[in-house]
């Protein structure tokens, strides 16, 4: 068979492979416990001042 020729068996094998659904996974939700902290950084005014300084350069 030449390069690029149609291979019906290969097409059927790939079609069968992509049409199956793997349902062997754990469908329970994972619960995480702990704390999350966000550091918002500088105040809004400080960020606006920094933005204006960058814009003026």
N, CA, C and O atoms as CSV, one atom per row, in Angstrom:
chain,resi,resn,atom,element,x,y,z
A,1,UNK,N,N,0.849,-1.173,0.000
A,1,UNK,CA,C,0.000,0.000,0.000
A,1,UNK,C,C,0.895,1.238,0.000
A,1,UNK,O,O,1.867,1.307,0.753
A,2,UNK,N,N,0.577,2.176,-0.814
A,2,UNK,CA,C,1.410,3.371,-0.919
A,2,UNK,C,C,1.069,4.367,0.184
A,2,UNK,O,O,0.030,4.273,0.838
A,3,UNK,N,N,1.967,5.312,0.366
A,3,UNK,CA,C,1.785,6.339,1.391
A,3,UNK,C,C,0.555,7.175,1.064
A,3,UNK,O,O,0.412,7.655,-0.060
A,4,UNK,N,N,-0.319,7.349,2.022
A,4,UNK,CA,C,-1.507,8.158,1.821
A,4,UNK,C,C,-2.680,7.390,1.259
A,4,UNK,O,O,-3.746,7.971,1.054
A,5,UNK,N,N,-2.523,6.114,1.004
A,5,UNK,CA,C,-3.627,5.319,0.482
A,5,UNK,C,C,-4.629,5.049,1.596
A,5,UNK,O,O,-4.266,4.984,2.770
A,6,UNK,N,N,-5.872,4.896,1.222
A,6,UNK,CA,C,-6.943,4.661,2.186
A,6,UNK,C,C,-6.866,3.236,2.708
A,6,UNK,O,O,-6.821,2.283,1.931
A,7,UNK,N,N,-6.852,3.099,4.007
A,7,UNK,CA,C,-6.807,1.791,4.649
A,7,UNK,C,C,-8.081,1.635,5.461
A,7,UNK,O,O,-8.203,2.212,6.541
A,8,UNK,N,N,-9.019,0.872,4.958
A,8,UNK,CA,C,-10.318,0.725,5.596
A,8,UNK,C,C,-10.203,0.072,6.967
A,8,UNK,O,O,-10.903,0.471,7.898
A,9,UNK,N,N,-9.339,-0.918,7.106
A,9,UNK,CA,C,-9.171,-1.577,8.404
A,9,UNK,C,C,-8.644,-0.599,9.459
A,9,UNK,O,O,-9.109,-0.588,10.599
A,10,UNK,N,N,-7.674,0.216,9.062
A,10,UNK,CA,C,-7.122,1.205,9.986
A,10,UNK,C,C,-8.190,2.226,10.359
A,10,UNK,O,O,-8.290,2.617,11.522
A,11,UNK,N,N,-8.977,2.655,9.400
A,11,UNK,CA,C,-10.053,3.608,9.662
A,11,UNK,C,C,-11.053,3.026,10.658
A,11,UNK,O,O,-11.464,3.715,11.591
A,12,UNK,N,N,-11.444,1.778,10.470
A,12,UNK,CA,C,-12.398,1.144,11.374
A,12,UNK,C,C,-11.800,0.970,12.772
A,12,UNK,O,O,-12.504,1.135,13.769
A,13,UNK,N,N,-10.507,0.639,12.852
A,13,UNK,CA,C,-9.859,0.488,14.145
A,13,UNK,C,C,-9.842,1.811,14.909
A,13,UNK,O,O,-10.131,1.854,16.105
A,14,UNK,N,N,-9.501,2.888,14.201
A,14,UNK,CA,C,-9.474,4.195,14.854
A,14,UNK,C,C,-10.877,4.666,15.228
A,14,UNK,O,O,-11.067,5.274,16.282
A,15,UNK,N,N,-11.844,4.394,14.385
A,15,UNK,CA,C,-13.224,4.775,14.686
A,15,UNK,C,C,-13.714,4.053,15.935
A,15,UNK,O,O,-14.374,4.656,16.781
A,16,UNK,N,N,-13.399,2.783,16.052
A,16,UNK,CA,C,-13.808,2.009,17.222
A,16,UNK,C,C,-13.109,2.526,18.482
A,16,UNK,O,O,-13.715,2.612,19.549
A,17,UNK,N,N,-11.837,2.866,18.343
A,17,UNK,CA,C,-11.064,3.353,19.483
A,17,UNK,C,C,-11.600,4.686,19.996
A,17,UNK,O,O,-11.679,4.889,21.207
A,18,UNK,N,N,-11.968,5.592,19.102
A,18,UNK,CA,C,-12.441,6.909,19.517
A,18,UNK,C,C,-13.910,6.924,19.911
A,18,UNK,O,O,-14.374,7.882,20.529
A,19,UNK,N,N,-14.645,5.879,19.562
A,19,UNK,CA,C,-16.068,5.872,19.894
A,19,UNK,C,C,-16.359,5.233,21.242
A,19,UNK,O,O,-17.496,5.278,21.711
A,20,UNK,N,N,-15.350,4.639,21.874
A,20,UNK,CA,C,-15.579,4.038,23.186
A,20,UNK,C,C,-15.352,5.072,24.278
A,20,UNK,O,O,-14.500,5.952,24.154
A,21,UNK,N,N,-16.122,4.952,25.341
A,21,UNK,CA,C,-16.034,5.883,26.454
A,21,UNK,C,C,-15.429,5.154,27.638
A,21,UNK,O,O,-15.886,4.075,28.017
A,22,UNK,N,N,-14.410,5.744,28.215
A,22,UNK,CA,C,-13.765,5.160,29.377
A,22,UNK,C,C,-14.465,5.671,30.632
A,22,UNK,O,O,-14.301,6.831,31.009
A,23,UNK,N,N,-15.239,4.813,31.272
A,23,UNK,CA,C,-15.981,5.203,32.468
A,23,UNK,C,C,-15.395,4.568,33.715
A,23,UNK,O,O,-16.101,4.383,34.706
A,24,UNK,N,N,-14.127,4.235,33.681
A,24,UNK,CA,C,-13.483,3.585,34.820
A,24,UNK,C,C,-12.841,4.584,35.778
A,24,UNK,O,O,-11.872,4.242,36.456
A,25,UNK,N,N,-13.344,5.775,35.848
A,25,UNK,CA,C,-12.768,6.755,36.748
A,25,UNK,C,C,-13.679,6.956,37.951
A,25,UNK,O,O,-14.867,6.636,37.908
A,26,UNK,N,N,-13.121,7.476,38.996
A,26,UNK,CA,C,-13.862,7.724,40.230
A,26,UNK,C,C,-14.667,9.002,40.054
A,26,UNK,O,O,-14.096,10.075,39.860
A,27,UNK,N,N,-15.979,8.894,40.120
A,27,UNK,CA,C,-16.825,10.065,39.861
A,27,UNK,C,C,-17.230,10.787,41.140
A,27,UNK,O,O,-18.134,11.623,41.111
A,28,UNK,N,N,-16.586,10.484,42.254
A,28,UNK,CA,C,-16.884,11.195,43.483
A,28,UNK,C,C,-16.086,12.490,43.531
A,28,UNK,O,O,-14.956,12.564,43.050
A,29,UNK,N,N,-16.699,13.504,44.120
A,29,UNK,CA,C,-16.014,14.781,44.262
A,29,UNK,C,C,-14.970,14.706,45.357
A,29,UNK,O,O,-15.156,14.016,46.359
A,30,UNK,N,N,-13.883,15.410,45.163
A,30,UNK,CA,C,-12.837,15.466,46.168
A,30,UNK,C,C,-13.068,16.694,47.031
A,30,UNK,O,O,-13.186,17.808,46.521
A,31,UNK,N,N,-13.130,16.493,48.311
A,31,UNK,CA,C,-13.311,17.608,49.235
A,31,UNK,C,C,-11.958,18.026,49.784
A,31,UNK,O,O,-11.197,17.200,50.289
A,32,UNK,N,N,-11.666,19.311,49.681
A,32,UNK,CA,C,-10.424,19.851,50.193
A,32,UNK,C,C,-10.732,20.668,51.443
A,32,UNK,O,O,-11.714,21.408,51.494
A,33,UNK,N,N,-9.888,20.521,52.431
A,33,UNK,CA,C,-10.056,21.287,53.649
A,33,UNK,C,C,-8.803,22.112,53.875
A,33,UNK,O,O,-7.688,21.640,53.652
A,34,UNK,N,N,-8.992,23.340,54.316
A,34,UNK,CA,C,-7.853,24.201,54.572
A,34,UNK,C,C,-8.261,25.653,54.459
A,34,UNK,O,O,-9.448,25.980,54.440
A,35,UNK,N,N,-7.295,26.495,54.386
A,35,UNK,CA,C,-7.540,27.932,54.301
A,35,UNK,C,C,-6.888,28.505,53.055
A,35,UNK,O,O,-5.860,28.015,52.588
A,36,UNK,N,N,-7.505,29.550,52.531
A,36,UNK,CA,C,-6.964,30.250,51.380
A,36,UNK,C,C,-6.852,31.715,51.740
A,36,UNK,O,O,-7.804,32.310,52.245
A,37,UNK,N,N,-5.698,32.296,51.483
A,37,UNK,CA,C,-5.498,33.719,51.730
A,37,UNK,C,C,-5.108,34.395,50.425
A,37,UNK,O,O,-4.310,33.867,49.651
A,38,UNK,N,N,-5.678,35.562,50.193
A,38,UNK,CA,C,-5.366,36.333,48.998
A,38,UNK,C,C,-4.641,37.601,49.412
A,38,UNK,O,O,-5.059,38.307,50.330
A,39,UNK,N,N,-3.561,37.871,48.728
A,39,UNK,CA,C,-2.826,39.104,48.960
A,39,UNK,C,C,-3.165,40.051,47.823
A,39,UNK,O,O,-2.691,39.893,46.698
A,40,UNK,N,N,-3.983,41.026,48.132
A,40,UNK,CA,C,-4.408,41.940,47.080
A,40,UNK,C,C,-3.335,42.955,46.726
A,40,UNK,O,O,-3.479,43.700,45.757
A,41,UNK,N,N,-2.272,42.988,47.495
A,41,UNK,CA,C,-1.158,43.876,47.159
A,41,UNK,C,C,-1.424,45.300,47.581
A,41,UNK,O,O,-2.008,45.549,48.635
A,42,UNK,N,N,-0.990,46.240,46.748
A,42,UNK,CA,C,-1.118,47.657,47.058
A,42,UNK,C,C,-2.564,48.113,47.001
A,42,UNK,O,O,-3.435,47.420,46.474
A,43,UNK,N,N,-2.798,49.287,47.551
A,43,UNK,CA,C,-4.131,49.873,47.499
A,43,UNK,C,C,-4.448,50.309,46.070
A,43,UNK,O,O,-3.558,50.374,45.221
A,44,UNK,N,N,-5.687,50.600,45.819
A,44,UNK,CA,C,-6.119,51.021,44.488
A,44,UNK,C,C,-5.405,52.301,44.059
A,44,UNK,O,O,-4.989,52.441,42.909
A,45,UNK,N,N,-5.273,53.228,45.002
A,45,UNK,CA,C,-4.605,54.492,44.676
A,45,UNK,C,C,-3.143,54.263,44.296
A,45,UNK,O,O,-2.642,54.876,43.354
A,46,UNK,N,N,-2.466,53.388,45.020
A,46,UNK,CA,C,-1.060,53.115,44.719
A,46,UNK,C,C,-0.929,52.453,43.352
A,46,UNK,O,O,0.002,52.747,42.603
A,47,UNK,N,N,-1.854,51.568,43.031
A,47,UNK,CA,C,-1.804,50.925,41.719
A,47,UNK,C,C,-2.090,51.919,40.602
A,47,UNK,O,O,-1.459,51.862,39.547
A,48,UNK,N,N,-3.043,52.837,40.825
A,48,UNK,CA,C,-3.328,53.869,39.815
A,48,UNK,C,C,-2.138,54.798,39.629
A,48,UNK,O,O,-1.827,55.191,38.505
A,49,UNK,N,N,-1.473,55.150,40.718
A,49,UNK,CA,C,-0.276,55.994,40.613
A,49,UNK,C,C,0.807,55.285,39.814
A,49,UNK,O,O,1.469,55.897,38.976
A,50,UNK,N,N,0.987,53.988,40.075
A,50,UNK,CA,C,1.983,53.219,39.339
A,50,UNK,C,C,1.610,53.143,37.861
A,50,UNK,O,O,2.484,53.246,37.000
A,51,UNK,N,N,0.343,52.968,37.559
A,51,UNK,CA,C,-0.119,52.912,36.174
A,51,UNK,C,C,0.140,54.243,35.459
A,51,UNK,O,O,0.613,54.264,34.323
A,52,UNK,N,N,-0.167,55.330,36.123
A,52,UNK,CA,C,0.059,56.648,35.519
A,52,UNK,C,C,1.547,56.880,35.273
A,52,UNK,O,O,1.937,57.472,34.266
A,53,UNK,N,N,2.377,56.404,36.213
A,53,UNK,CA,C,3.820,56.568,36.059
A,53,UNK,C,C,4.318,55.755,34.838
A,53,UNK,O,O,5.162,56.232,34.080
A,54,UNK,N,N,3.803,54.561,34.662
A,54,UNK,CA,C,4.195,53.741,33.526
A,54,UNK,C,C,3.723,54.369,32.224
A,54,UNK,O,O,4.447,54.357,31.228
A,55,UNK,N,N,2.513,54.917,32.225
A,55,UNK,CA,C,1.970,55.544,31.019
A,55,UNK,C,C,2.764,56.780,30.613
A,55,UNK,O,O,2.883,57.064,29.421
A,56,UNK,N,N,3.304,57.515,31.564
A,56,UNK,CA,C,4.030,58.739,31.246
A,56,UNK,C,C,5.432,58.472,30.706
A,56,UNK,O,O,6.074,59.383,30.184
A,57,UNK,N,N,5.911,57.249,30.824
A,57,UNK,CA,C,7.270,56.945,30.352
A,57,UNK,C,C,7.323,56.749,28.883
A,57,UNK,O,O,8.393,56.487,28.333
